[in-house]
């Protein structure tokens, strides 16, 4: 499955403008043969927008989700995007996957919040593994800081995730996560990992870009630079199956030795 990574911070504070940016990117992605477009963490509203997070938060089935479903259907590709999710009086940092038919396939709430900013504005989610079937692949979702906990990615590996989507808001000076950690996570867990970042200065944060899709061999199939960019890579089920057959990590685990870790 050809996968498009939208590296962009959109237009912070404006869902209307960000829906336009997403629609334009979806058209370009579909034109290049992509079956999936992945946008960054909090793409729908912007990340460093303070109290506007709560003001702009919507339910998972809200008006913006409907608009993105229409975009996905019109362009004929699935779309994953980050947004602030409202559930009653609670706001989560969430990411949702919508199919090319406009169906809401999966909604994940970030479980590991990073820093005071996120803890001030969000409630952590409590589901470790959220998955959906997409074009014969088992697709899972984590968000940014979540992927830096090896337990989270290993849980996805054990649950059979083939492609892990990670919308992110990775900031300076932690670019080593995109450069080094993501390929290692893909290799040690035998999956594809699509890590899709914001770019540029936003409030007090400088987002570093470097979005990448890494394969189960630990090799980056594509890597963006530091600016706004739409990059592509293929997720190959046959290569994944062969890699899993050759790599012994998951088969050689000894869970009985790991009890002290939790």
N, C-alpha and C positions, 0 to 999 in steps of 0.2 A: 504494500500500500504506500503510494507516494504521499509524503507528509510535509506540510508547509508550516514553518515556524515564523510567526509574525513578531519580530523584535521591534517593539514600539512602546512608548509611554502614552500614545494617543493624545488626547486633549484633557488633562486633569480637570475635574470638576464639571464636565459636560457629557452626560450619557448620550445626548443627541449627536454630538460630534464624534464620539467614540463608536457609535453604531455605524456612522458613515465610514469611518476609517476601516472598521471590520468588514463592512460590505464591499468596499473597494478592494481590500486584501483578498476577500473570498473570491471575487471575480478573477483576480490575477492568479490565485492558487488553482482554481478550477481550470482556467485556461492553460495552465502548465501540467494538467493531469492529476492534480492532488485529490485524494479522497478524504483528507482530514486537514483542517487548519487549526493550529493551536496558538492562542494568544496568551499574554503574560498574566501574572497575578494582579488582581484588582484592575484589569484592563477597562472594564465597563465604566468606572468612575474616576480612576486615578487612585494612587496609593497615599501620597502625603497630602491629604486634603482635610485633615483635622476633623472637626465636628460635622463636616459635610458627609463623612462616611455614614453616619447614622441617618442623616437627612435623605441621602440618595439610595440607601439600602432598600432592596426589594425582595419579596418572596421568590423562591426558586421558580415558581410558575407565574411570575409577574409580567408586566407589560414589556420589559426589555427582553425577557426570555422568549416571549412571543415574537418580538421583532427579529431576534437572532434565529429563531426557528424558521421564519419566513425567508431570511437571508440564506440559510442552509438549503432550504428546499429550492429556492430560485436558482442557486448556483450549483446544486447537486453535489454537495460535499458536507461531511460532518464538521462541527465546530466545537472546540473546547475553549472556555474563556474564564477568567477570574472576575469575581464581583463580590460586593458586600451583600450578604444574604440576611434578610430580616425574617425572624420567626417570632411573632409576638413582640415582646419588648427586648428580645435578644438579637444581637448582630454577630454573625459569623463571617470569617474570611473564607470564602467558598470558591469552588470551581465547578463548572457544569459542562457536561458533554451532551450535545444535541446531534441527532443523526441527520443524514441527508434527506430524510423524509420528514424532518421537523419534530421527531419524537425526543423527549427528554430521556436520555439513557442512564445518566449517572450524575449525582450531585455529591460532592465531597466537601467537608468542613475542616479547615486546617486544624490539626491537633496539637502542634507544637508552635506556640506563638513566640516571635522573636522580639525581645527588647521591650522597653516600657511603652513605646508608641503602640505596638500591637496589643499589649495587655491592657492598655487604657481604652482601646476602642472595640475589642473583640472578645468573644467567649470562645474558648477552645472546643473543637469538636471531639467526639469520643469514639469514632469508628476508625479503626486502623486501615482496613482494606475495603475500598469501594471499587467495583469493577463493572464492566459492561462488555458485551460482545459486539464487535464492529468488523465487518468484512472478514470474518473468519479468525480474527485476532481477539484475544482477551486483553482488554485495555483497562489499566488501573490509573488512579489519580492520587498524587500527593501535591503539596504546595510548598515551594521554597525550602524553608528551614526543616520541614519534615524529612526531606531526602538526606539530610546530613546525619540523621540517626539511622545507623545500619539496621537496627531492629525493624524499622518501618519497611525498608526495601526488601529485607529477607522475608518478612511476612507476605509481601506481594509475590515473591518468588515461590514460596511454598504454596500459595493459593493459585499459582499458575499464570500470573500476569505475563503477557508477551511483550506488551508495549506500555511503559509507564510514562504518563504525561505529568510534567512538573512545571506548571506556570509559576514564575518566580519574580521576585523583586530584589535581585541580588545586588548588593551595593559595595562600593569601595570600602575597605581594602580586602574583600573576601573573594576576589576573582579566581583564586585557586580552586574554589569549589567547581566552577564551570570548566576550568582548564584541566584539573587533575582528578577531583573526586568523582565527577559524573561518569567518565569512562571506567573508573574502577568499580563504581556501583553496578554498571551494566555488566562488566566482566564477572565479578564475583557472584552475581545473582542470575546470570545467563538470561538477559532480557535486553530489549531496546529501551533506552531512556531518552525522552524528548524534554529538554530543559530550556524553557523559553522565557527570556528576560526582558525587563524594561531598560530604557537607555536615558542618559543625560541627568541633569540636575532637577530635582523635584523637592522643594522644601529644603530640609536639612540633609537629604540623601542624594548621593551621586551613584546612579545605577550604571553598571559596567558593561551591559550587553553580553557578548560572547555566547549567545544562545547556541546550543549544540544538540545534535541527535547522535548518541553513541550506541554502538552495536554490542552484541554479546562477546565479541572478541576484544572489547576495550578500545576500539578504534572509532574516532569521530567520523561519522559519515558526512557531516556538514558542520561548519562553525561560522557564525556571524562575527562581524567586527564590533566596533563601539558605537555605531550609528543606527538609524532607522533602516531596517532591512527585512526582506522576505526571503528566506532560504529554504531549500528543499532537500529531502533525503528519502530513500526508499527503505521500508521495513519489509524484510524478506522472510516469510515463514519457513521456507525450505532451509535457508542458511541458519536460522534460529534452531531448527530441529537438529541439524547436523552439529552445531556448536554444543548444544546440550548433551548430545550423545558422546561427544569427545571430551567435554569438560567434567571432571569428577566432583566438583565442589558440593553440589547438592546431594549427590549420592553418598559421598564420604562423610557427611555430617554425623556427629555422635551426640544427639540431643540429651542423652542421659548425663553428659558431663557439664551441661550448660545451666543447670537449675539455679546455681548461685548467682547468675547474672540478673535474675529477676527476684 
